[in-house]
Amino acid sequence: MSEATEQKAAHRSHHKKSENGHTERVGEILQITGPVVDVQFPADMLPEIYNALHVTKEDGSVLTLETQSHLGNDAVRAVAMSSTDGLRRGAKVTDTGAAITVPVAPDTPAPIPTV
């Protein structure tokens, strides 16, 4: 296989279709430093700042990361929302395409307006 063919195959491996038919943005963990995780994505698939990223840990649980900055060289720096124990370099990371959301119970009081 030629180098160009290998590069195209590698690029396609980071583009997968979700259940709804949309192309998912899939990256790979480059580095883990405490709660900070650097992830590389294909050039045309970089997530927006504050997008939620999901990665499956070795125990099968899903960890949410929040994109904090674009580092250059098609990489982003993200912060983990819980422990990074069980993460490994090379793990696949999926961009959700949206910011982190928190469900609110119906009986939660509304914010008090500022006067």
The first five atom37 places (N, CA, C, CB, O) and aatype in JSON, in Angstrom:
{
  "aatype": [12, 15, 6, 0, 16, 6, 5, 11, 0, 0, 8, 1, 15, 8, 8, 11, 11, 15, 6, 2, 7, 8, 16, 6, 1, 19, 7, 6, 9, 10, 5, 9, 16, 7, 14, 19, 19, 3, 19, 5, 13, 14, 0, 3, 12, 10, 14, 6, 9, 18, 2, 0, 10, 8, 19, 16, 11, 6, 3, 7, 15, 19, 10, 16, 10, 6, 16, 5, 15, 8, 10, 7, 2, 3, 0, 19, 1, 0, 19, 0, 12, 15, 15, 16, 3, 7, 10, 1, 1, 7, 0, 11, 19, 16, 3, 16, 7, 0, 0, 9, 16, 19, 14, 19, 0, 14, 3, 16, 14, 0, 14, 9, 14, 16, 19],
  "atom_mask": [
    [1, 1, 1, 1, 1],
    [1, 1, 1, 1, 1],
    [1, 1, 1, 1, 1],
    [1, 1, 1, 1, 1],
    [1, 1, 1, 1, 1],
    [1, 1, 1, 1, 1],
    [1, 1, 1, 1, 1],
    [1, 1, 1, 1, 1],
    [1, 1, 1, 1, 1],
    [1, 1, 1, 1, 1],
    [1, 1, 1, 1, 1],
    [1, 1, 1, 1, 1],
    [1, 1, 1, 1, 1],
    [1, 1, 1, 1, 1],
    [1, 1, 1, 1, 1],
    [1, 1, 1, 1, 1],
    [1, 1, 1, 1, 1],
    [1, 1, 1, 1, 1],
    [1, 1, 1, 1, 1],
    [1, 1, 1, 1, 1],
    [1, 1, 1, 0, 1],
    [1, 1, 1, 1, 1],
    [1, 1, 1, 1, 1],
    [1, 1, 1, 1, 1],
    [1, 1, 1, 1, 1],
    [1, 1, 1, 1, 1],
    [1, 1, 1, 0, 1],
    [1, 1, 1, 1, 1],
    [1, 1, 1, 1, 1],
    [1, 1, 1, 1, 1],
    [1, 1, 1, 1, 1],
    [1, 1, 1, 1, 1],
    [1, 1, 1, 1, 1],
    [1, 1, 1, 0, 1],
    [1, 1, 1, 1, 1],
    [1, 1, 1, 1, 1],
    [1, 1, 1, 1, 1],
    [1, 1, 1, 1, 1],
    [1, 1, 1, 1, 1],
    [1, 1, 1, 1, 1],
    [1, 1, 1, 1, 1],
    [1, 1, 1, 1, 1],
    [1, 1, 1, 1, 1],
    [1, 1, 1, 1, 1],
    [1, 1, 1, 1, 1],
    [1, 1, 1, 1, 1],
    [1, 1, 1, 1, 1],
    [1, 1, 1, 1, 1],
    [1, 1, 1, 1, 1],
    [1, 1, 1, 1, 1],
    [1, 1, 1, 1, 1],
    [1, 1, 1, 1, 1],
    [1, 1, 1, 1, 1],
    [1, 1, 1, 1, 1],
    [1, 1, 1, 1, 1],
    [1, 1, 1, 1, 1],
    [1, 1, 1, 1, 1],
    [1, 1, 1, 1, 1],
    [1, 1, 1, 1, 1],
    [1, 1, 1, 0, 1],
    [1, 1, 1, 1, 1],
    [1, 1, 1, 1, 1],
    [1, 1, 1, 1, 1],
    [1, 1, 1, 1, 1],
    [1, 1, 1, 1, 1],
    [1, 1, 1, 1, 1],
    [1, 1, 1, 1, 1],
    [1, 1, 1, 1, 1],
    [1, 1, 1, 1, 1],
    [1, 1, 1, 1, 1],
    [1, 1, 1, 1, 1],
    [1, 1, 1, 0, 1],
    [1, 1, 1, 1, 1],
    [1, 1, 1, 1, 1],
    [1, 1, 1, 1, 1],
    [1, 1, 1, 1, 1],
    [1, 1, 1, 1, 1],
    [1, 1, 1, 1, 1],
    [1, 1, 1, 1, 1],
    [1, 1, 1, 1, 1],
    [1, 1, 1, 1, 1],
    [1, 1, 1, 1, 1],
    [1, 1, 1, 1, 1],
    [1, 1, 1, 1, 1],
    [1, 1, 1, 1, 1],
    [1, 1, 1, 0, 1],
    [1, 1, 1, 1, 1],
    [1, 1, 1, 1, 1],
    [1, 1, 1, 1, 1],
    [1, 1, 1, 0, 1],
    [1, 1, 1, 1, 1],
    [1, 1, 1, 1, 1],
    [1, 1, 1, 1, 1],
    [1, 1, 1, 1, 1],
    [1, 1, 1, 1, 1],
    [1, 1, 1, 1, 1],
    [1, 1, 1, 0, 1],
    [1, 1, 1, 1, 1],
    [1, 1, 1, 1, 1],
    [1, 1, 1, 1, 1],
    [1, 1, 1, 1, 1],
    [1, 1, 1, 1, 1],
    [1, 1, 1, 1, 1],
    [1, 1, 1, 1, 1],
    [1, 1, 1, 1, 1],
    [1, 1, 1, 1, 1],
    [1, 1, 1, 1, 1],
    [1, 1, 1, 1, 1],
    [1, 1, 1, 1, 1],
    [1, 1, 1, 1, 1],
    [1, 1, 1, 1, 1],
    [1, 1, 1, 1, 1],
    [1, 1, 1, 1, 1],
    [1, 1, 1, 1, 1],
    [1, 1, 1, 1, 1]
  ],
  "atom_positions": [
    [[0.86, -1.18, 0.0], [0.0, 0.0, 0.0], [0.9, 1.24, 0.0], [-0.97, 0.0, 1.24], [1.86, 1.3, 0.76]],
    [[0.59, 2.2, -0.85], [1.4, 3.41, -0.93], [1.18, 4.28, 0.3], [1.07, 4.2, -2.21], [0.2, 4.12, 1.03]],
    [[2.11, 5.21, 0.53], [1.99, 6.11, 1.69], [0.73, 6.97, 1.6], [3.24, 7.02, 1.78], [0.06, 7.18, 2.61]],
    [[0.41, 7.46, 0.4], [-0.8, 8.28, 0.23], [-2.06, 7.48, 0.55], [-0.87, 8.83, -1.21], [-2.98, 8.0, 1.17]],
    [[-2.1, 6.21, 0.12], [-3.25, 5.36, 0.4], [-3.37, 5.1, 1.89], [-3.13, 4.02, -0.36], [-4.48, 5.11, 2.43]],
    [[-2.24, 4.86, 2.56], [-2.25, 4.64, 4.01], [-2.76, 5.88, 4.74], [-0.84, 4.27, 4.51], [-3.53, 5.76, 5.7]],
    [[-2.33, 7.07, 4.3], [-2.78, 8.3, 4.93], [-4.28, 8.49, 4.76], [-2.03, 9.51, 4.37], [-4.97, 8.89, 5.7]],
    [[-4.81, 8.2, 3.56], [-6.25, 8.32, 3.33], [-7.02, 7.34, 4.21], [-6.58, 8.07, 1.85], [-8.07, 7.68, 4.76]],
    [[-6.51, 6.11, 4.33], [-7.18, 5.1, 5.16], [-7.18, 5.53, 6.62], [-6.49, 3.73, 5.01], [-8.18, 5.38, 7.31]],
    [[-6.06, 6.06, 7.09], [-5.98, 6.54, 8.48], [-6.93, 7.7, 8.7], [-4.53, 6.96, 8.83], [-7.58, 7.78, 9.74]],
    [[-7.02, 8.61, 7.73], [-7.91, 9.77, 7.84], [-9.37, 9.31, 7.9], [-7.7, 10.75, 6.66], [-10.15, 9.82, 8.71]],
    [[-9.73, 8.35, 7.05], [-11.11, 7.83, 7.05], [-11.44, 7.14, 8.36], [-11.31, 6.87, 5.89], [-12.59, 7.16, 8.78]],
    [[-10.46, 6.52, 9.01], [-10.73, 5.79, 10.25], [-11.19, 6.72, 11.36], [-9.49, 5.02, 10.7], [-11.79, 6.26, 12.33]],
    [[-10.94, 8.01, 11.24], [-11.37, 8.98, 12.24], [-12.72, 9.6, 11.89], [-10.32, 10.07, 12.37], [-13.21, 10.46, 12.63]],
    [[-13.33, 9.17, 10.8], [-14.65, 9.66, 10.4], [-15.59, 8.46, 10.44], [-14.62, 10.33, 8.97], [-15.52, 7.6, 9.56]],
    [[-16.47, 8.4, 11.41], [-17.44, 7.32, 11.43], [-18.84, 7.9, 11.48], [-17.19, 6.37, 12.63], [-19.04, 9.02, 11.96]],
    [[-19.78, 7.15, 10.98], [-21.17, 7.59, 10.95], [-21.85, 7.22, 12.27], [-21.93, 6.97, 9.75], [-21.7, 6.11, 12.77]],
    [[-22.6, 8.17, 12.82], [-23.38, 7.91, 14.03], [-24.69, 7.26, 13.62], [-23.63, 9.22, 14.83], [-24.97, 7.08, 12.44]],
    [[-25.5, 6.91, 14.62], [-26.79, 6.27, 14.37], [-27.7, 7.14, 13.5], [-27.49, 5.95, 15.68], [-28.48, 6.62, 12.7]],
    [[-27.59, 8.48, 13.65], [-28.47, 9.36, 12.88], [-27.88, 9.72, 11.51], [-28.73, 10.64, 13.66], [-28.44, 10.56, 10.8]],
    [[-26.76, 9.08, 11.13], [-26.19, 9.29, 9.81], [-25.2, 10.43, 9.71], [0.0, 0.0, 0.0], [-24.61, 10.62, 8.65]],
    [[-25.0, 11.2, 10.78], [-24.04, 12.3, 10.76], [-22.63, 11.76, 10.98], [-24.4, 13.35, 11.83], [-22.44, 10.75, 11.65]],
    [[-21.66, 12.44, 10.41], [-20.27, 12.06, 10.61], [-19.83, 12.5, 12.0], [-19.36, 12.66, 9.52], [-20.0, 13.66, 12.37]],
    [[-19.27, 11.56, 12.77], [-18.78, 11.9, 14.1], [-17.33, 12.32, 14.0], [-18.94, 10.69, 15.08], [-16.58, 11.85, 13.15]],
    [[-16.94, 13.21, 14.88], [-15.55, 13.67, 14.95], [-14.85, 12.8, 15.99], [-15.45, 15.19, 15.32], [-15.18, 12.85, 17.17]],
    [[-13.89, 12.01, 15.54], [-13.19, 11.09, 16.43], [-11.71, 11.43, 16.44], [-13.41, 9.62, 15.98], [-11.07, 11.53, 15.4]],
    [[-11.18, 11.63, 17.65], [-9.77, 11.92, 17.83], [-9.1, 10.85, 18.66], [0.0, 0.0, 0.0], [-9.67, 9.8, 18.94]],
    [[-7.86, 11.14, 19.06], [-7.06, 10.18, 19.8], [-6.28, 10.89, 20.89], [-6.1, 9.42, 18.85], [-5.71, 11.96, 20.66]],
    [[-6.24, 10.3, 22.08], [-5.52, 10.91, 23.2], [-4.03, 10.89, 22.93], [-5.84, 10.18, 24.52], [-3.45, 9.86, 22.6]],
    [[-3.4, 12.07, 23.07], [-1.96, 12.21, 22.91], [-1.24, 12.17, 24.26], [-1.63, 13.51, 22.19], [-0.18, 11.57, 24.39]],
    [[-1.85, 12.83, 25.26], [-1.17, 13.0, 26.55], [-2.21, 13.19, 27.65], [-0.2, 14.21, 26.51], [-3.25, 13.81, 27.44]],
    [[-1.9, 12.65, 28.83], [-2.76, 12.82, 30.0], [-1.88, 13.33, 31.13], [-3.49, 11.48, 30.4], [-0.9, 12.68, 31.5]],
    [[-2.22, 14.5, 31.68], [-1.49, 15.08, 32.8], [-2.51, 15.47, 33.86], [-0.63, 16.32, 32.35], [-3.09, 16.55, 33.8]],
    [[-2.73, 14.57, 34.82], [-3.76, 14.82, 35.82], [-5.11, 14.93, 35.13], [0.0, 0.0, 0.0], [-5.48, 14.03, 34.37]],
    [[-5.86, 16.01, 35.37], [-7.18, 16.17, 34.74], [-7.12, 16.76, 33.33], [-8.05, 17.03, 35.61], [-8.15, 16.93, 32.69]],
    [[-5.92, 17.09, 32.86], [-5.75, 17.72, 31.54], [-5.42, 16.65, 30.5], [-4.63, 18.82, 31.58], [-4.49, 15.85, 30.69]],
    [[-6.18, 16.65, 29.41], [-6.02, 15.64, 28.37], [-5.85, 16.34, 27.02], [-7.23, 14.65, 28.34], [-6.68, 17.16, 26.64]],
    [[-4.78, 16.01, 26.31], [-4.55, 16.54, 24.97], [-5.02, 15.51, 23.96], [-3.04, 16.9, 24.74], [-4.69, 14.32, 24.06]],
    [[-5.81, 15.96, 22.98], [-6.42, 15.06, 22.0], [-6.14, 15.59, 20.6], [-7.95, 14.92, 22.25], [-6.29, 16.78, 20.34]],
    [[-5.74, 14.69, 19.7], [-5.51, 15.08, 18.3], [-6.69, 14.61, 17.46], [-4.18, 14.5, 17.76], [-7.15, 13.47, 17.58]],
    [[-7.18, 15.51, 16.59], [-8.28, 15.22, 15.68], [-7.79, 15.41, 14.25], [-9.51, 16.13, 15.97], [-6.78, 16.07, 14.03]],
    [[-8.5, 14.83, 13.28], [-8.18, 15.15, 11.88], [-8.33, 16.66, 11.66], [-9.1, 14.35, 10.91], [-9.14, 17.31, 12.33]],
    [[-7.57, 17.21, 10.74], [-7.52, 18.67, 10.52], [-8.88, 19.3, 10.33], [-6.66, 18.97, 9.32], [-9.13, 20.39, 10.85]],
    [[-9.76, 18.68, 9.6], [-11.06, 19.28, 9.31], [-12.13, 18.92, 10.34], [-11.52, 18.86, 7.93], [-13.31, 19.16, 10.11]],
    [[-11.73, 18.34, 11.47], [-12.7, 17.85, 12.45], [-12.43, 18.38, 13.86], [-12.69, 16.34, 12.47], [-12.87, 17.77, 14.83]],
    [[-11.72, 19.5, 14.0], [-11.39, 20.04, 15.31], [-12.65, 20.49, 16.05], [-10.41, 21.22, 15.18], [-13.45, 21.23, 15.48]],
    [[-12.85, 20.06, 17.31], [-14.05, 20.48, 18.05], [-13.97, 21.95, 18.46], [-14.24, 19.61, 19.3], [-12.88, 22.51, 18.58]],
    [[-15.12, 22.55, 18.66], [-15.19, 23.94, 19.12], [-14.79, 24.01, 20.59], [-16.62, 24.51, 18.92], [-14.89, 23.02, 21.33]],
    [[-14.32, 25.18, 21.01], [-14.03, 25.41, 22.43], [-15.32, 25.2, 23.22], [-13.45, 26.86, 22.67], [-16.4, 25.6, 22.77]],
    [[-15.22, 24.57, 24.36], [-16.31, 24.23, 25.29], [-17.15, 23.04, 24.84], [-17.22, 25.41, 25.46], [-18.1, 22.67, 25.53]],
    [[-16.83, 22.42, 23.7], [-17.56, 21.21, 23.33], [-17.24, 20.09, 24.31], [-17.22, 20.78, 21.88], [-16.12, 19.99, 24.81]],
    [[-18.23, 19.25, 24.57], [-18.04, 18.06, 25.39], [-17.44, 16.96, 24.51], [-19.38, 17.58, 26.04], [-17.87, 16.77, 23.37]],
    [[-16.47, 16.26, 25.05], [-15.86, 15.11, 24.38], [-16.12, 13.89, 25.25], [-14.32, 15.34, 24.13], [-16.13, 14.0, 26.48]],
    [[-16.32, 12.74, 24.63], [-16.53, 11.5, 25.39], [-15.45, 10.5, 25.05], [-17.93, 10.91, 25.1], [-15.08, 10.33, 23.89]],
    [[-14.94, 9.83, 26.09], [-13.95, 8.77, 25.91], [-14.35, 7.62, 26.83], [-12.49, 9.28, 26.22], [-14.74, 7.84, 27.97]],
    [[-14.24, 6.4, 26.33], [-14.55, 5.22, 27.13], [-13.28, 4.75, 27.83], [-15.16, 4.08, 26.25], [-12.26, 4.5, 27.19]],
    [[-13.37, 4.64, 29.16], [-12.23, 4.21, 29.97], [-12.1, 2.69, 29.93], [-12.38, 4.71, 31.43], [-12.98, 2.0, 29.43]],
    [[-10.99, 2.18, 30.47], [-10.73, 0.74, 30.46], [-11.82, -0.06, 31.16], [-9.4, 0.46, 31.11], [-12.07, -1.21, 30.79]],
    [[-12.48, 0.53, 32.17], [-13.53, -0.18, 32.9], [-14.89, -0.1, 32.2], [-13.65, 0.38, 34.31], [-15.88, -0.63, 32.71]],
    [[-14.94, 0.55, 31.04], [-16.17, 0.65, 30.27], [-16.99, 1.9, 30.55], [0.0, 0.0, 0.0], [-17.95, 2.18, 29.84]],
    [[-16.62, 2.67, 31.59], [-17.35, 3.9, 31.89], [-16.95, 4.99, 30.9], [-17.07, 4.36, 33.35], [-15.85, 4.97, 30.34]],
    [[-17.86, 5.94, 30.7], [-17.61, 7.04, 29.76], [-17.23, 8.28, 30.55], [-18.86, 7.31, 28.86], [-17.95, 8.7, 31.46]],
    [[-16.1, 8.87, 30.2], [-15.61, 10.09, 30.84], [-15.9, 11.27, 29.91], [-14.08, 10.0, 31.15], [-15.67, 11.19, 28.71]],
    [[-16.41, 12.34, 30.49], [-16.66, 13.57, 29.72], [-15.49, 14.53, 29.92], [-18.0, 14.23, 30.15], [-15.04, 14.76, 31.05]],
    [[-15.01, 15.08, 28.82], [-13.97, 16.1, 28.82], [-14.59, 17.37, 28.24], [-12.7, 15.65, 27.99], [-15.53, 17.29, 27.46]],
    [[-14.06, 18.53, 28.62], [-14.51, 19.78, 28.02], [-13.33, 20.42, 27.3], [-15.1, 20.75, 29.09], [-12.28, 20.65, 27.9]],
    [[-13.51, 20.72, 26.01], [-12.46, 21.35, 25.21], [-12.19, 22.75, 25.75], [-12.87, 21.41, 23.71], [-13.11, 23.56, 25.91]],
    [[-10.92, 23.04, 26.04], [-10.55, 24.34, 26.6], [-9.76, 25.21, 25.63], [-9.75, 24.15, 27.85], [-9.9, 26.43, 25.63]],
    [[-8.92, 24.58, 24.79], [-8.12, 25.38, 23.86], [-7.67, 24.56, 22.66], [-6.9, 25.97, 24.58], [-7.58, 23.33, 22.73]],
    [[-7.4, 25.26, 21.57], [-6.81, 24.66, 20.39], [-5.31, 24.86, 20.51], [-7.37, 25.29, 19.05], [-4.85, 25.99, 20.71]],
    [[-4.54, 23.78, 20.41], [-3.09, 23.85, 20.62], [-2.3, 24.03, 19.34], [-2.63, 22.61, 21.31], [-1.1, 24.32, 19.4]],
    [[-2.92, 23.87, 18.2], [-2.18, 23.84, 16.94], [-1.88, 22.38, 16.61], [0.0, 0.0, 0.0], [-2.08, 21.5, 17.45]],
    [[-1.42, 22.12, 15.39], [-1.14, 20.76, 14.94], [-2.35, 19.85, 15.13], [0.06, 20.19, 15.68], [-2.19, 18.66, 15.44]],
    [[-3.55, 20.39, 14.94], [-4.8, 19.63, 14.99], [-5.08, 19.0, 16.35], [-4.79, 18.56, 13.94], [-5.72, 17.95, 16.43]],
    [[-4.59, 19.62, 17.41], [-4.8, 19.09, 18.76], [-5.57, 20.09, 19.62], [-3.46, 18.75, 19.42], [-5.51, 21.3, 19.4]],
    [[-6.29, 19.55, 20.61], [-7.0, 20.37, 21.58], [-6.57, 19.96, 22.97], [-8.54, 20.25, 21.41], [-6.11, 18.84, 23.19]],
    [[-6.72, 20.88, 23.91], [-6.5, 20.58, 25.33], [-7.87, 20.6, 25.99], [-5.52, 21.63, 26.01], [-8.65, 21.53, 25.81]],
    [[-8.15, 19.55, 26.75], [-9.45, 19.41, 27.4], [-9.25, 19.11, 28.88], [-10.29, 18.3, 26.73], [-8.19, 18.62, 29.29]],
    [[-10.28, 19.4, 29.67], [-10.25, 19.14, 31.11], [-11.29, 18.06, 31.41], [-10.53, 20.44, 31.94], [-12.43, 18.14, 30.96]],
    [[-10.87, 17.05, 32.18], [-11.77, 15.95, 32.55], [-12.73, 16.39, 33.64], [-10.96, 14.73, 33.01], [-12.37, 17.15, 34.54]],
    [[-13.96, 15.91, 33.55], [-14.99, 16.23, 34.54], [-14.99, 15.26, 35.71], [-16.36, 16.24, 33.88], [-15.73, 15.46, 36.68]],
    [[-14.17, 14.21, 35.64], [-13.98, 13.29, 36.77], [-12.6, 12.65, 36.6], [-15.12, 12.18, 36.83], [-11.82, 13.08, 35.74]],
    [[-12.29, 11.66, 37.38], [-10.95, 11.06, 37.4], [-10.53, 10.53, 36.04], [-10.91, 9.93, 38.42], [-11.33, 9.97, 35.29]],
    [[-9.25, 10.72, 35.72], [-8.7, 10.2, 34.47], [-8.07, 8.83, 34.67], [-7.67, 11.18, 33.9], [-7.45, 8.3, 33.74]],
    [[-8.21, 8.25, 35.85], [-7.69, 6.89, 36.08], [-8.33, 5.95, 35.07], [-7.98, 6.42, 37.54], [-9.54, 5.98, 34.87]],
    [[-7.52, 5.12, 34.44], [-8.05, 4.18, 33.45], [-8.0, 4.7, 32.02], [0.0, 0.0, 0.0], [-8.32, 3.96, 31.09]],
    [[-7.59, 5.95, 31.83], [-7.41, 6.47, 30.46], [-6.03, 6.05, 29.97], [-7.57, 8.03, 30.4], [-5.12, 5.82, 30.77]],
    [[-5.89, 5.95, 28.66], [-4.58, 5.61, 28.1], [-4.36, 6.39, 26.82], [-4.47, 4.09, 27.84], [-5.3, 6.76, 26.12]],
    [[-3.09, 6.63, 26.52], [-2.75, 7.27, 25.25], [-3.26, 6.4, 24.11], [-1.21, 7.5, 25.12], [-3.21, 5.18, 24.17]],
    [[-3.74, 7.06, 23.07], [-4.24, 6.33, 21.91], [-5.72, 6.0, 21.97], [0.0, 0.0, 0.0], [-6.29, 5.56, 20.98]],
    [[-6.35, 6.22, 23.13], [-7.79, 5.94, 23.25], [-8.57, 6.87, 22.33], [-8.27, 6.09, 24.72], [-8.19, 8.03, 22.15]],
    [[-9.65, 6.38, 21.76], [-10.48, 7.16, 20.85], [-11.38, 8.1, 21.64], [-11.33, 6.24, 19.95], [-11.95, 7.72, 22.67]],
    [[-11.5, 9.33, 21.16], [-12.3, 10.38, 21.8], [-13.3, 10.89, 20.77], [-11.39, 11.55, 22.35], [-12.94, 11.18, 19.63]],
    [[-14.57, 11.01, 21.17], [-15.62, 11.48, 20.27], [-16.1, 12.86, 20.68], [-16.8, 10.49, 20.25], [-16.42, 13.1, 21.85]],
    [[-16.15, 13.77, 19.72], [-16.7, 15.11, 19.94], [-18.21, 15.0, 19.88], [-16.16, 16.14, 18.87], [-18.76, 14.49, 18.91]],
    [[-18.9, 15.48, 20.92], [-20.36, 15.42, 20.94], [-20.99, 16.49, 20.06], [-20.87, 15.57, 22.37], [-22.16, 16.39, 19.69]],
    [[-20.21, 17.52, 19.72], [-20.74, 18.61, 18.9], [-21.53, 19.63, 19.68], [0.0, 0.0, 0.0], [-22.14, 20.53, 19.09]],
    [[-21.52, 19.52, 21.01], [-22.28, 20.45, 21.85], [-21.57, 20.65, 23.18], [-23.73, 19.94, 22.08], [-20.7, 19.86, 23.55]],
    [[-21.95, 21.69, 23.88], [-21.38, 21.96, 25.21], [-21.94, 20.96, 26.22], [-21.69, 23.42, 25.65], [-22.94, 20.29, 25.96]],
    [[-21.29, 20.88, 27.36], [-21.78, 20.03, 28.45], [-23.11, 20.58, 28.94], [-20.74, 19.96, 29.62], [-23.28, 21.79, 29.09]],
    [[-24.04, 19.68, 29.19], [-25.34, 20.09, 29.73], [-25.56, 19.38, 31.06], [-26.49, 19.76, 28.73], [-25.04, 18.29, 31.29]],
    [[-26.33, 20.0, 31.92], [-26.65, 19.44, 33.23], [-28.16, 19.39, 33.37], [-25.99, 20.26, 34.39], [-28.82, 20.42, 33.24]],
    [[-28.71, 18.2, 33.62], [-30.16, 18.14, 33.79], [-30.6, 18.87, 35.05], [-30.64, 16.68, 33.83], [-29.9, 18.84, 36.07]],
    [[-31.74, 19.52, 34.99], [-32.27, 20.27, 36.13], [-33.61, 19.66, 36.51], [-32.4, 21.8, 35.81], [-34.49, 19.48, 35.66]],
    [[-33.77, 19.36, 37.79], [-35.02, 18.79, 38.28], [-36.13, 19.83, 38.19], [-34.87, 18.28, 39.73], [-35.87, 21.02, 38.33]],
    [[-37.38, 19.39, 37.97], [-38.5, 20.33, 37.84], [-38.71, 21.19, 39.08], [-39.77, 19.58, 37.54], [-39.19, 22.32, 38.97]],
    [[-38.35, 20.69, 40.27], [-38.57, 21.45, 41.5], [-37.4, 22.35, 41.87], [-38.85, 20.51, 42.64], [-37.39, 22.95, 42.94]],
    [[-36.39, 22.46, 40.98], [-35.26, 23.34, 41.24], [-35.72, 24.79, 41.1], [-34.08, 23.04, 40.26], [-36.33, 25.15, 40.1]],
    [[-35.42, 25.61, 42.12], [-35.87, 27.01, 42.03], [-35.17, 27.75, 40.88], [-35.6, 27.75, 43.35], [-34.01, 27.49, 40.56]],
    [[-35.9, 28.66, 40.29], [-35.34, 29.47, 39.2], [-34.34, 30.46, 39.79], [-36.48, 30.23, 38.43], [-34.44, 30.82, 40.96]],
    [[-33.38, 30.9, 38.99], [-32.42, 31.89, 39.51], [-33.12, 33.2, 39.88], [-31.33, 32.15, 38.47], [-34.11, 33.59, 39.26]],
    [[-32.59, 33.85, 40.89], [-33.15, 35.13, 41.31], [-32.61, 36.21, 40.38], [-32.79, 35.45, 42.81], [-31.4, 36.32, 40.21]],
    [[-33.49, 37.01, 39.78], [-33.0, 38.04, 38.85], [-32.22, 39.13, 39.59], [-34.18, 38.68, 38.1], [-32.53, 39.49, 40.73]],
    [[-31.2, 39.63, 38.93], [-30.4, 40.72, 39.48], [-31.11, 42.04, 39.19], [-28.96, 40.72, 38.89], [-31.56, 42.28, 38.07]],
    [[-31.2, 42.88, 40.21], [-31.89, 44.16, 40.03], [-30.91, 45.29, 39.87], [-32.82, 44.44, 41.19], [-31.31, 46.44, 39.71]]
  ]
}
